[in-house]
Amino acid sequence: MPVAVPQARIEEIEMPLWDVIVSIFWFMILFTWIWLLISIFGDIFRDHELSGWGKALWILFLVVVPWLGALVYLIARGRSMNERARAQALRHEQAFGQYVRETAGATSTADELAKLADLRDRGTISAEEFEQAKAKALGRSPVQPAQARRDQQAATSSSTIT
């Protein structure tokens, strides 16, 4: 005789749309609350004008009475909190701008070759100096002028043969 194995009963969970909306609302409130506390803690430790005891008292106030502590902190120090955040953002922006200027400030090989060609065309540098600077810009070893002429003659003579 076969043994009957009890089946696990799967119950449907009914949750009306209104309950889903309310749950999402409370989740957003919780997320905002955590974000606010992290912002306040970050501002407390970022403030160089506040003494260590002042920081400890604010943290204690926020831990013991979090809702009231956050509200009092935002009322008492909200403007300076914004100023410190703005100053930090400005410092980060200036540092990033300086980094970009330093990184992008290097000229490209094409720009360098164009400048060299302009100097050669104006007669500031000779053709030999142009070839040496061009080879240096391209990362090749500079070709001696006599060798360059021989290579050019060999290239023209091979093209006339074919």
Secondary structure, 3 states (H helix, E strand, C coil): CCCCCCCCCCCCCCCCHHHHHHHHHHHHHHHHHHHHHHHHHHHHHHCCCCCHHHHHHHHHHHHHCHHHHHHHHHHHHHHHHHHHHHHHHHHHHHHHHHHHHHHHCCCCHHHHHHHHHHHHHHCCCCHHHHHHHHHHHHCCCCCCHHHHHHHHHHHHHHHHHC
